[in-house]
Amino acid sequence: LYVSEPDSFDSISIVGNPQQRERIAGSAHFVDETKLETFEYNDIHRVLSEVPGVYVRGEDGYGLRPNIGLRGASSDRSSKLTLMEDGVLLGPAPYAAPAAYYFPLTTRMTGVEVFKGPASVKYGPNTIGGALNLQTRSIPKEHQFGLDVSGGADSFLKAHSFWGLRKKNWGVLFEGVRLQTNGFKELDGGGNTGFEKNEFMGKARYNTDPAADVYHQFDLKLGYSTESSNETYLGLSQADFDENPYRRYIASQKGNMSWYRSQVQLRYTLAADQYDVRVTAYRNDFNRDWTKLNGFGSGPTLPEILKYPNEGQKSVFFAILRGEEDSNGSAQGLVVGSNLRDFVSQGVEVVTHFDLDWINALQQRVELGARLHIDGIRRDHSAQTYLMQSKQMVADGEKAFTLQNSGDARSIALHLHDEIRYADLLVTPGIRTEFIHTDYEDRMTGTKSSNDTVAILPGIGLHYQLNSWLGVLGGVHRGFSPVAPGQSNDVEPELSLNYEGGLGAAWEKTNVELIGFFNDYSNLTSVCTLSSGCPLERLTEQFNAGAVQVYGAETALSQQFNLPMDIRLATEITYTLTLSSFVSDLIGNPRFGDVTAGDELPYVPKHQASGRINIGQDDWNLALAIKYLGEMRDIAGTGEIDELERIPGNTVIDAAASYTIAEHYKLYLKVDNLTANEYAVSLRPYGLRPGRPLQVFGGLKIDLGE
């Protein structure tokens, strides 16, 4: 039979299943549950910083709204990669507004899969960088209960529990997580700078006898999440950052993001001897309201003030930000925006696989897929002016709408992926076709527009096993990122030709991977978002940035040792080299500024590396993780980076220890940023933002049953 266990169709896997990994002729990485639990990370940035070819730009220190890029693709709000949970698109509106203001709690995941290469054409719409798939907990095989409670610095608390049960033909799972902290930043005048997050998930299944000629499985998945975080986009000047990187100006006291998200997913699976069919219907609703400082009533912008805080009139506005001077009229008033947005993402996807066995040495597996997807965003942005008076922000005038628009997208996506294996050669040709229709309405002016796009995205990967321990790979595919609704007619989709080639070696307990990549953009695009530092009047606009080349190398090495007294030692090292270059000049781009051919992309480090070492026995474990991120540019340029446009490189060391005190009961201790390194992660959007300081956490885990 095609399926031997119901678990085969529980969480859709790109690379997590070893059998699936052998079918991929390209670069793929899997972070399993054991690795995720070693450091008990709640921040996806810290997890992905150990994966070669992945770039992350920090923001709040907790990874609440991740900025993830693959192989040089823009990391801003993770909008240039395909984000999935259990194989289903997870973004609020992946086509109409792909910025990932929602991201599930990492502590709830049991696997993280990263794919870069030609097979990413299966997982659009964004095939520029690749795909990221998060695996949630499976319904247990029998009965299981788990509890994880921890606490630590800044009144941090985590409470995570799950319970599941399975009988012969049915199973259920319930899971809930709460995270809360007062935050590590110090707001002038006092106040909470932390967050509260809750996530709940339920799964139910009914399946027929796996030993029958035809197998049927019905799955229901429900989810509900909430967040309230006292976050701001306002950073610090260089001088204030040097004095105390964890300070927050009093002008950010109104900052708060609140959202809720609901999730419904139905899946039917049929499997027989040589084929399977999977039908998935899904709907995600997301509502968010972010209140934050946008700037002043008139005068210089926040980036200008924080870059040159002692220059002319900028010094007056800077003093108001810090509460050292009062506002003198509405021109010096603090404009606080409330960005209310409603999102919906829904669709139906059908995927089928079938095997063709021609001769003993030639095997073929074909995947056909079709997806009808509809998503949209409704923006209702407003602004309220406040006057700084005796270190308090006092409302001045009435709140007024500044932006009211709606964007909708409908798409039909078809893909064909073929796996042809002949002896030691694997060839994986594939093609994806996207038919996208978008509608846009500016509800303040009454203007409407629509657009249609057809994208044909081919790709092919090759893998040849030279001998029992050494294989070589290569591939090429077309990268694509669609145009958002409401853009001018001259804005083109982001397009590239992406190449990769390399080798992989596995001998006993040694694994080595070396891959080179070259992404040749015929048109790079940029989208104005507040998180990228764009001016308010150009918010949501998309721009052509012309031809760009991004190229480099990714390496990964892992080695395991068996030591005396049944002690196990495991080491891992990764390194990524990335070079980039604009091919032509660019004038007046709100994201990149004035660009000269040869300039490098901002927020793409040339060098980054990580190392991990684990040593332990069955009942104890010690681990150390070292992450290095090279310096980055805040704006495009070449040569030595100006100090006011430079994010210095940093090295962060995390440590963790665990001890099983009794069967099913484990204590753990972890230290983030062991050396108390003070470092900046970004200059966007308004001033320097710090990484997380040294923090210590301890917890107890209980795992009963399975």
C-alpha positions in Angstrom: 0.0 0.0 0.0 1.0 3.6 -0.6 0.5 4.4 3.1 1.4 2.1 6.0 0.7 4.5 8.9 -1.9 7.3 9.3 1.0 9.5 10.5 2.3 9.6 6.9 -0.3 12.3 6.1 -0.5 14.1 9.4 1.9 17.0 8.8 2.8 17.7 5.2 6.6 17.5 5.0 9.0 19.1 2.5 12.2 17.6 3.8 11.4 16.3 7.3 10.7 12.7 6.3 13.9 10.9 5.5 12.2 9.2 2.5 11.2 12.6 1.2 14.7 14.0 1.7 16.2 11.5 -0.6 13.8 12.7 -3.3 15.1 16.3 -3.3 17.8 17.3 -5.7 18.8 20.5 -4.1 19.5 22.4 -0.9 17.2 21.4 2.0 17.6 21.7 5.8 15.5 20.2 8.6 15.6 21.3 12.2 14.0 18.5 14.2 12.2 18.5 17.5 15.3 17.4 19.4 17.3 20.4 18.2 14.4 22.8 18.8 14.0 21.5 22.4 17.8 21.7 23.2 17.6 25.5 23.6 13.8 25.9 24.0 13.9 28.8 21.6 10.8 30.9 21.4 12.3 33.1 18.6 12.4 31.8 15.0 15.3 34.1 14.3 17.5 32.2 16.7 16.5 28.8 15.1 17.1 29.9 11.5 20.4 31.7 12.2 21.9 28.2 12.3 20.7 27.3 8.7 23.1 28.3 5.9 21.7 30.7 3.3 19.1 32.2 5.7 19.2 35.8 6.7 17.3 37.4 9.6 16.9 41.0 10.6 16.1 41.5 14.2 13.5 44.0 15.4 12.0 43.6 18.8 14.4 41.0 20.3 11.8 38.3 20.6 11.0 37.5 16.9 7.4 38.6 17.3 7.3 39.8 13.6 10.2 37.9 11.9 12.2 39.3 9.0 13.5 36.3 7.1 15.2 36.2 3.7 16.8 33.4 1.7 19.9 33.8 -0.5 19.8 37.6 -0.6 16.0 38.0 -1.1 14.7 40.9 1.0 14.1 39.9 4.6 11.6 42.7 5.3 8.6 41.0 7.0 9.5 37.6 5.3 7.5 38.7 2.3 9.8 37.1 -0.3 9.5 33.5 0.7 6.6 31.0 0.9 5.6 30.6 4.5 3.6 27.4 5.4 2.3 25.5 8.4 1.8 21.8 7.8 2.0 22.6 4.0 -0.7 25.3 4.0 0.0 29.0 3.4 0.1 30.8 6.8 0.6 34.4 5.9 -2.3 36.9 6.6 -2.7 37.5 2.8 0.1 35.8 0.8 -0.8 37.4 -2.5 -2.5 40.7 -1.6 -0.3 41.7 1.3 2.5 39.2 1.9 4.1 41.0 4.9 4.2 38.4 7.7 2.8 40.4 10.7 1.6 37.1 12.1 4.0 34.2 12.8 3.2 31.1 15.0 5.0 30.5 18.3 8.2 28.6 17.6 7.9 26.7 20.9 4.8 24.9 19.6 6.6 23.6 16.5 8.0 20.1 16.2 10.0 20.7 13.0 11.2 23.5 10.8 11.9 22.9 7.2 13.9 25.2 4.9 14.1 24.6 1.2 16.2 26.6 -1.3 16.3 25.5 -4.9 14.3 24.4 -7.9 11.7 22.3 -6.0 10.4 25.6 -4.5 8.3 26.1 -7.6 5.9 23.7 -6.0 5.2 26.0 -3.1 4.5 29.5 -4.6 3.5 32.2 -4.9 7.0 33.4 -3.9 9.7 31.3 -5.5 12.4 33.9 -5.3 14.0 32.7 -2.1 12.4 29.3 -1.3 10.0 27.8 1.2 9.8 27.6 4.9 7.4 25.0 6.4 6.6 24.7 10.1 5.4 21.3 11.4 2.9 21.2 14.3 2.5 18.4 16.7 1.0 15.2 15.4 -1.8 13.3 17.1 0.0 10.7 19.2 0.0 7.0 18.4 -1.7 6.1 21.6 -2.1 8.5 24.6 0.2 11.4 25.5 0.2 14.3 27.9 2.9 17.0 28.0 3.5 20.1 30.2 6.3 22.7 29.9 6.5 25.5 32.5 9.3 27.9 32.7 10.2 31.4 34.0 13.1 33.8 34.0 14.4 37.3 33.3 12.0 40.2 33.0 9.1 38.3 34.5 9.1 35.8 31.6 6.6 33.0 31.9 5.9 30.1 29.6 3.0 27.6 30.1 2.7 25.0 27.3 0.6 21.9 27.5 -0.9 19.3 25.2 -3.0 16.2 25.4 -3.7 13.6 22.7 -5.4 10.3 22.3 -5.7 7.8 19.5 -7.8 4.7 19.1 -8.0 2.4 16.1 -9.9 4.7 13.7 -9.9 8.1 15.4 -7.7 10.5 17.3 -7.7 13.9 18.9 -5.1 16.5 20.1 -5.4 19.7 22.1 -2.6 22.1 22.7 -2.2 25.5 24.3 0.7 27.9 24.9 1.0 31.2 26.8 4.1 33.4 26.7 4.4 36.6 28.6 7.1 39.0 29.7 7.5 42.6 30.9 10.2 43.2 28.3 13.9 44.0 28.5 13.7 47.6 27.2 13.5 50.5 29.7 10.8 53.0 28.9 11.6 56.5 30.1 9.2 57.2 32.9 8.5 53.5 33.4 6.1 51.1 31.8 5.7 47.6 30.4 7.7 46.9 27.2 6.8 43.2 26.9 4.0 41.1 25.5 1.4 38.5 26.1 0.8 35.8 23.5 -1.6 32.9 23.5 -2.0 30.1 21.0 -4.5 27.2 20.9 -4.7 24.3 18.5 -7.0 21.3 18.2 -6.8 18.4 15.8 -9.2 15.5 15.1 -9.0 12.6 12.7 -11.0 9.7 11.4 -9.3 7.1 9.3 -10.2 3.7 7.8 -8.1 0.5 8.1 -4.6 1.2 6.7 -4.4 -2.5 5.6 -7.4 -2.0 3.2 -6.9 -1.8 -0.5 -8.0 1.9 -0.4 -7.2 4.1 2.6 -9.3 7.2 3.6 -8.4 9.8 6.2 -10.3 12.9 7.4 -8.5 15.6 9.4 -9.8 18.7 11.1 -7.5 21.4 12.5 -8.6 24.4 14.4 -6.5 27.3 15.8 -6.9 30.5 17.7 -4.2 33.0 18.6 -3.9 36.4 20.3 -1.2 38.9 21.1 -0.8 42.2 22.9 2.7 43.6 22.7 3.9 47.0 23.8 6.1 47.4 20.7 7.3 50.5 18.8 9.3 51.3 15.7 11.1 54.0 17.5 14.8 53.3 18.1 17.7 55.3 19.5 20.4 57.7 18.3 24.0 56.4 18.2 25.0 58.3 21.3 22.1 57.0 23.4 22.5 53.5 22.1 26.2 53.6 23.2 25.1 54.7 26.7 22.2 52.3 27.1 21.0 50.2 24.1 17.9 49.1 26.0 16.5 52.5 26.6 13.2 53.5 25.0 12.2 57.2 24.6 9.2 58.4 26.4 7.6 59.3 23.0 7.1 55.6 22.4 4.8 55.2 25.4 1.6 54.7 23.3 3.1 51.8 21.3 1.0 48.6 21.3 0.2 45.9 18.8 -3.0 43.8 19.4 -4.2 41.1 17.1 -6.2 37.8 17.0 -6.2 35.0 14.4 -8.5 32.1 13.7 -7.6 29.1 11.6 -9.8 26.3 10.1 -8.4 23.5 8.0 -10.1 20.4 6.6 -8.2 17.7 4.8 -9.2 14.5 3.0 -6.7 11.9 2.0 -7.1 8.9 -0.2 -4.3 6.4 -0.7 -4.0 3.2 -2.7 -1.2 1.0 -4.0 0.5 3.4 -6.5 -1.1 6.8 -5.8 -2.6 9.2 -3.3 -4.9 12.2 -3.5 -5.0 15.0 -0.9 -7.7 17.7 -0.8 -7.2 20.6 1.7 -9.7 23.4 2.4 -8.5 26.2 4.6 -9.4 29.6 6.0 -7.3 32.0 8.1 -8.7 35.3 9.5 -6.4 37.9 11.0 -7.2 41.2 12.6 -4.5 43.6 13.9 -4.3 47.1 15.2 -0.8 48.7 15.8 -0.6 52.0 17.6 2.8 53.5 17.3 4.7 56.8 16.8 4.9 57.8 13.1 6.6 61.2 13.4 5.9 64.9 14.0 3.3 67.2 12.7 5.8 68.8 10.5 9.6 69.2 10.2 12.3 66.5 9.9 11.5 62.8 9.8 12.3 60.5 12.6 15.2 58.9 10.7 16.7 62.3 10.1 16.3 63.3 13.7 17.9 60.2 15.1 20.7 60.3 12.6 21.6 63.9 13.3 20.2 64.6 16.7 22.3 67.7 17.5 21.9 69.5 14.2 19.8 72.7 14.1 16.1 72.3 14.6 16.5 68.5 14.7 17.9 68.9 18.3 14.6 70.5 19.4 12.5 67.6 18.0 15.0 65.1 19.5 14.6 66.7 22.9 10.8 66.3 22.6 11.2 62.6 21.8 13.1 62.2 25.0 10.6 64.3 27.0 13.2 66.9 27.8 11.2 69.7 26.1 7.5 70.3 25.6 5.8 70.5 22.2 5.2 74.1 21.0 2.1 73.7 19.0 0.8 71.0 16.6 3.8 71.3 14.3 5.9 69.8 17.1 3.1 67.4 18.0 3.8 63.7 18.0 1.7 61.9 15.4 0.7 58.5 16.6 -0.8 56.2 14.0 -3.3 53.4 14.6 -3.0 51.0 11.7 -6.1 48.8 11.8 -6.0 46.0 9.2 -8.3 43.0 8.5 -7.0 40.0 6.5 -8.5 36.9 5.1 -6.8 34.0 3.4 -8.7 31.0 2.1 -8.6 28.3 -0.6 -8.8 24.7 -1.7 -5.8 22.7 -2.8 -5.6 19.3 -4.5 -2.4 17.4 -4.7 -1.9 13.9 -6.1 1.1 11.6 -6.4 1.5 8.5 -8.4 4.4 6.1 -9.0 5.4 4.7 -12.4 7.8 1.7 -12.3 9.2 1.2 -15.8 12.1 -1.1 -15.2 14.1 -2.1 -12.1 16.6 0.7 -12.6 14.1 3.4 -13.7 11.6 4.8 -11.3 9.3 7.8 -11.6 7.1 9.6 -9.2 4.9 12.4 -10.4 3.2 15.1 -8.4 0.3 17.2 -9.8 -1.2 20.0 -7.8 -3.9 22.7 -8.2 -4.8 25.5 -5.8 -7.6 28.0 -5.9 -6.7 30.8 -3.4 -8.4 34.0 -2.4 -7.1 36.5 0.0 -7.5 40.2 0.9 -6.6 43.1 3.1 -8.7 46.0 4.4 -6.7 49.0 5.8 -8.2 51.6 8.0 -5.3 53.8 9.2 -5.9 56.8 11.4 -3.7 59.3 13.3 -3.9 61.2 16.5 -1.6 64.1 17.4 -0.2 64.3 21.0 1.6 67.2 22.6 4.5 66.4 24.9 3.7 68.2 28.1 5.8 67.6 31.3 6.9 64.2 30.0 3.3 63.1 29.2 1.7 62.8 25.8 -1.6 64.8 25.8 -4.1 64.3 23.0 -4.4 67.4 20.7 -7.4 67.5 18.4 -9.4 64.6 16.9 -8.3 61.3 15.4 -8.5 61.4 11.6 -8.3 58.7 9.0 -5.1 58.8 6.9 -5.5 55.7 4.7 -8.5 53.6 3.8 -8.1 51.0 1.1 -8.8 47.4 0.2 -6.8 44.9 -1.8 -7.9 41.5 -3.0 -6.3 38.7 -4.9 -7.6 35.6 -6.6 -5.2 33.0 -7.9 -5.2 29.6 -9.6 -1.9 27.9 -9.3 -1.0 24.6 -11.1 2.2 22.7 -10.7 3.8 19.5 -12.0 6.8 18.0 -10.4 8.5 14.9 -11.6 11.0 12.7 -9.9 12.9 10.5 -12.3 15.5 8.1 -10.8 17.8 6.0 -12.9 20.3 4.0 -10.9 22.3 6.7 -9.0 20.9 9.7 -11.0 17.9 11.7 -9.8 16.4 14.3 -12.1 13.5 16.5 -10.9 12.0 18.7 -13.6 9.0 20.8 -12.6 6.8 23.7 -13.6 4.4 26.0 -11.9 1.9 28.4 -13.5 0.2 31.2 -11.6 -2.9 33.0 -12.8 -3.4 36.0 -10.5 -6.1 38.6 -10.6 -6.0 41.6 -8.2 -8.5 44.3 -7.3 -7.8 47.5 -5.4 -10.0 50.3 -4.1 -8.9 53.5 -2.4 -11.9 54.2 -0.2 -10.9 57.8 0.5 -10.8 58.8 -3.2 -13.1 56.3 -4.7 -10.5 55.1 -7.3 -10.3 51.5 -8.3 -7.9 49.4 -10.3 -7.3 45.8 -11.2 -4.5 43.7 -12.7 -3.9 40.3 -14.2 -0.7 38.4 -14.2 0.3 35.0 -15.7 3.6 33.6 -14.5 5.2 30.4 -15.9 7.9 29.1 -13.6 10.0 26.1 -14.7 12.8 24.5 -12.8 15.0 21.4 -12.8 17.2 19.8 -10.3 19.9 17.1 -10.6 21.6 14.8 -8.1 24.1 12.1 -8.9 25.5 9.8 -6.3 29.1 9.3 -7.3 29.7 6.6 -4.7 28.4 5.4 -1.3 29.4 8.6 0.5 29.7 11.4 -2.1 27.0 13.1 -4.3 26.8 16.1 -6.5 23.8 18.3 -7.2 22.8 21.2 -9.5 19.7 23.0 -10.5 18.1 26.1 -12.0 14.6 27.6 -11.6 12.8 30.8 -12.2 12.1 33.0 -9.2 8.9 35.0 -9.0 7.2 37.4 -6.6 3.8 38.9 -7.6 2.8 42.5 -7.8 0.6 43.7 -5.0 -2.9 45.2 -5.7 -3.1 48.9 -6.5 0.3 49.4 -8.1 1.0 51.5 -11.2 1.0 49.8 -14.6 4.8 50.1 -14.9 5.5 48.0 -11.8 6.6 44.5 -12.9 6.7 41.3 -11.0 10.0 40.4 -9.3 11.8 37.8 -11.6 15.1 36.0 -11.5 16.9 33.0 -12.7 18.4 31.1 -9.8 21.2 28.6 -10.1 22.8 26.3 -7.6 25.5 23.6 -7.6 27.5 21.7 -5.1 28.2 18.5 -3.3 27.2 16.5 -0.3 29.2 13.9 1.6 28.0 11.5 4.3 30.4 9.0 5.8 29.5 7.2 9.0 28.8 10.1 11.4 30.3 12.9 9.3 28.1 15.0 7.0 29.4 17.8 4.8 27.5 20.1 2.3 29.0 22.7 0.1 26.7 24.6 -2.3 27.3 27.6 -4.5 24.4 29.8 -5.7 23.8 32.6 -8.2 20.5 34.5 -8.4 20.3 36.7 -11.5 17.4 39.2 -11.0 16.1 40.7 -14.2 13.9 42.9 -11.9 14.2 43.3 -8.2 11.2 44.9 -6.6 10.8 46.8 -3.3 7.7 47.6 -1.4 7.2 50.5 0.9 6.4 49.4 4.5 6.7 51.2 7.8 9.1 48.4 9.0 11.5 49.3 6.1 11.5 52.9 7.0 9.5 54.3 4.1 7.7 57.6 4.4 4.0 57.5 5.2 2.9 59.1 2.0 4.4 56.2 0.0 3.1 53.4 2.2 2.2 50.2 0.2 3.8 51.4 -3.0 5.9 49.0 -5.0 8.9 49.9 -7.1 11.1 48.3 -9.8 14.7 48.3 -8.7 16.2 46.8 -11.9 18.7 44.1 -12.5 20.7 42.7 -9.5 23.0 39.8 -9.0 23.3 37.9 -5.7 25.8 35.0 -5.4 27.7 33.1 -2.8 28.4 29.8 -1.1 26.8 27.8 1.8 28.6 25.2 3.8 27.5 22.9 6.6 29.5 20.4 8.5 28.3 18.0 11.3 30.2 15.4 13.2 29.2 13.0 16.0 31.5 11.1 18.4 30.9 8.3 20.8 33.0 8.9 23.9 33.6 6.6 26.9 30.9 6.1 29.6 28.2 6.3 26.8 28.8 10.0 26.4 27.8 11.4 23.0 29.4 14.5 21.5 27.9 16.3 18.4 29.2 19.3 16.6 27.8 21.4 13.8 29.3 24.3 11.9 27.7 26.5 9.1 29.0 29.4 7.1 27.4 31.5 4.4 29.2 33.9 2.0 26.9 36.3 0.1 27.9 38.9 -2.4 25.5 41.3 -4.3 25.6 43.9 -6.9 23.2 46.2 -8.6 23.7 46.0 -12.4 22.4 49.4 -13.2 21.9 52.9 -11.6 18.8 53.7 -9.7 17.5 57.1 -8.8 15.2 58.0 -5.9 14.1 54.6 -4.8 12.5 55.0 -1.3 14.0 51.7 -0.1 17.5 51.8 -1.6 18.0 55.5 -2.3 20.2 56.6 -5.2 22.1 53.5 -6.4 25.1 53.3 -8.6 25.9 50.1 -10.6 28.1 47.9 -8.4 26.4 48.9 -5.1 25.6 46.1 -2.7 22.2 45.4 -1.3 21.4 46.6 2.3 20.7 44.1 5.1 22.6 41.3 3.4 25.7 40.4 5.4 28.7 39.1 3.5 29.6 36.7 6.2 27.6 34.8 8.7 28.4 31.6 10.6 27.2 29.4 13.4 28.5 26.6 15.5 26.8 24.2 18.0 28.2 21.6 20.3 26.2 19.1 22.4 27.6 16.7 24.9 25.5 14.4 27.1 24.2 11.0 28.1 20.6 9.7 28.2 19.7 11.6 31.3 21.7 14.9 30.9 22.9 17.2 28.2 25.0 20.4 27.8 24.9 22.6 24.7 26.5 25.7 23.4 25.5 27.7 20.3 27.6 30.4 18.8 26.2 32.7 16.1 28.1 35.3 14.1 26.5 37.9 11.8 28.7 40.1 9.8 28.3 43.9 9.4 25.4 45.1 7.1 24.5 48.2 5.2 21.4 50.2 6.0 21.3 51.6 2.5 22.8 50.4 -0.8 26.5 51.2 -1.3 30.0 49.9 -1.9 33.3 50.1 -0.2 33.7 51.0 3.5 30.4 51.6 5.2 29.7 55.0 6.7 29.4 54.8 10.5 25.9 56.3 10.4 24.7 53.7 7.9 26.5 50.6 9.4 25.0 47.8 11.5 28.2 46.3 13.1 28.7 42.6 13.1 28.0 40.7 16.3 28.6 37.3 18.0 26.0 35.9 20.3 26.5 32.8 22.5 23.6 30.8 24.0 24.0 28.0 26.5 21.6 25.3 27.7 21.6 22.3 30.1 19.0 19.7 30.9 18.7 16.9 33.4 16.1 14.1 33.7 15.3 13.9 37.4 13.0 10.9 37.0 11.3 9.1 34.2 9.2 11.5 32.2 10.4 14.6 34.3 13.1 16.9 33.1 14.6 20.1 34.4 16.3 22.6 32.0 18.2 25.8 32.3 19.2 28.1 29.4 21.1 31.4 29.0 20.6 33.6 26.0 23.5 35.9 25.1 25.8 34.3 27.6 28.5 37.0 27.3 26.0 39.9 27.7 27.0 41.3 24.3 25.4 44.6 23.5 24.7 44.8 19.8 22.5 46.5 17.2 20.3 44.5 14.9 18.9 47.2 12.6 18.6 50.9 11.8 15.2 50.5 10.3 12.8 52.0 10.5 13.7 54.7 13.0 17.1 54.5 14.7 19.2 51.8 16.3 17.4 48.7 17.6 19.1 46.3 20.1 19.3 42.6 20.3 18.2 40.8 23.4 20.5 41.1 26.5 21.8 38.3 28.7 18.7 36.4 30.1 18.5 33.3 32.2 15.5 30.9 32.1 14.6 27.7 33.9 11.9 25.2 33.5 10.3 21.8 34.1 9.0 19.5 31.4 6.7 16.5 31.9 6.0 14.0 29.1 3.6 11.1 30.0 2.4 8.4 27.7 3.7 7.6 24.2 
